[in-house]
Amino acid sequence: MRPSNLVYYRSSHDGTEVQIVSGGSGGATFSGLPIIYILEEWETDPMVKNRIPCQVSLTRKHPIVVDSSPELKLTACFIRKKRIPRQMWSLQCVVSYSVNETCSSDDFRALDEIAKGLESGITGWRKNYDCCSWVGVMCELFSSIGLEGSSVWETRVVVLDLGSRQLKGNFPVSVVHLKHLRYLNFSDNFLKGALDTGFCTNSTYIEVLNLSLNLFSGNFPVGFGNCTSLQHLSINSNYLSGTLPSDLWRLKKLNRLYIQDNCLSGSLNGLGNLSNLVQFDLSQNEFTQTLPDNFTSLAKLEYFSAHSNNLSGPLPASLLTSPLVYYLNLRNNSLSGSINLNWTKMVNLRSLHLGYNKFHGPIPDSLSYCRELRNLGLRQNYLNSQLPDTFRNLHSLFFLALTNTNLYNISSTLEILQQCRNLTVLILASNFHGEDMLANANLQFQSLKVLVIPDCGLTGLTELQYTQFWSFPPTLDLSYNMLIGQVWPEFGNLKKLHLLILKSNHLQGSIPPELCGMTSLEVLDLSHNNLSGSIPYSLTSLSFLSQFNAAYNNLVGNIPLGGQFSTFPCSSIEGNLDLQAPGCNPLPTSPKETSTSGDDPKESKMTIFGLPFAVGIATGFSVTVLVCFMSGMLIPEVKLGIQSR
């Protein structure tokens, strides 16, 4: 008769799995941590001679009744190197019922010291003596061989997840005593001081280490190389300085490395040793040397960001042979050399940002092979070319910024890009100098919402005439130009317009009451013009209006009371000596507002349709044309006068 405390197994068809078979009525219920079953020789089966351990991971949330779980499988259990015929398998598993699920005394003391060592303490700890139930702590069961050869079971801490807990103090060195730790997260806290990597010597199982978004300072620590199992290291957004130690490049299993937003410098020559690296971000540091040409060994690389350093030299040729890379950001450095390289192997590239460097052109025709490309930023480089005709094949392209790249042939550029059916934002500022802007151009962009062409010195056009029905986007920005005449009453027909910005022009006359027809309007900026008359009461019906600015005009009378106008600050009407508002004193007029100077890579931020992007604003605007498209909004034929120099 089979004992009731035994659980019986048989093999699967391929001899690589063992499946539970109900074995008696005595069984036991196990909840919690992984249980290790020891397969023993079954007396009626002489073919099975070796005792082999098999392991299955059970979680605390799913208790297992052993004698009624015929579906539970124990994988990777091999009885002999030689396959045993299916009919010959018949094993029994002896299970101990005296498993202790509380955390070990060593781990309890270590966690207790961690909590006591922090200035803030840890909320939710020490409610009981089972530290495995504490906030952010997870445990697993481990076995070892005792003095008499029997199995000894211990529950050990494997996860310590204390991110975003408002922790304060120095790095808790008592982590070193958590010898089975695999996951350690102290991110987004207020921990400070130098980093102690001593835990890497004892806790050799650590796979994930996240120390980002803290106040750690001092040199980048030596010692991470002893975390030989480390796969993910996040140490970004601290105040670390110095160079990267050589032992960092010994982490063969590392696949994610985030060190951005520190003050690090020095060489990156050891980068090629991290053959399993998938993502690497070193942006916003102080690296000044050239990028090493050893990307060939990084065959798994998908994400590489090094923007906002002071890197110099050319693009490494090996970087362009990385077919898995989908994100490459090297903007705002001092990189130089030709950008006209072979990009044909970057078939998965979706975002490429090379702006604010010292590259020269021409714009590479081979970029058209990057058919997945969605975001392309090349601004502030000396490319001195026209747009390759093959760019019409970039049907995934969503955002394109070519500001101040000495681009020429505006007619060809717009004709090519209208074939990019998903293009939504197009920024072409400070190009096409002295070219003619054709008034009769018939552009049929399918998805374009923003087309910006300021500071181009376009000639041959004294008035811009809309001779067809044109549609406008939620945002229309005609600011910082030389526009003259009156504000169009026809703007009131744009029912879906969200932002209308006409500041810093030479507009005259009164504010049209018809603007109340823009029922979706959220922002109306008419500041720094020569407008006169009163603010029409009809604008109080704009129930979505959250920002209004009519400062520095010649407006008179009282501002209308009602609607959103009671929420606008006094600064929205300052500079109008004869305009009155409750609680606001009239302020003297000021000189006309001017745009900021041109070549500084610092950018004024705008958010359009939830899409943040930056547009550098330059002085000396001669003609600015901002033509935006979006289906569903029509404007009748009107004329807009433009004063040219």
Secondary structure, DSSP 4 states (H G I P E B T S, - for coil): ---TTEEEEEE-TTSSEEEEE---S---EE-SS-EEEEEE--TT-TT----EEEEE---TTS-EEGGG-TT-EEES--S-SSPPPGGG--EEEE--S----SBPHHHHHHHHHHHHHSSS--TT--SSS-GGGSTTEEEEEEEEE-TTS-EEEEEEEEEEE-TTS--EEE--GGGGG-TT--EEE--SSEEEEPPP-THHHH-TT--EEE--SSEEEEEPPS-GGG-TT--EEE--SSEEEEEPPGGGGG-TT--EEE--SSEEES--GGGGG-TT--EEE--SS---SBPPS-GGG-TT--EEE--SS--EEPPPGGGGG-TT--EEE--SSEEEEE-----TT-TT--EEE--SSEEE-PPPGGGGG-TT--EEE--SSB--SPPPGGGGG-TT--EEE-TTS----HHHHHHHHTT-TT--EEE--S-STT-B--TT-----SS--EEEE-S---BS-SEEE--S-B---SEEE--SS-BEEEPPGGGGG-TT--EEE--SSEEEEPPPGGGGG-TT--EEE--SSEEEE---GGGGG-TT--EEE--SSEEEEEPPPSGGGGGS-GGGTTT-TEEEBTTB------PPP-PPPSS----EEEEETTEEEEE---S--S--EE----TT--B-S-EEEB---
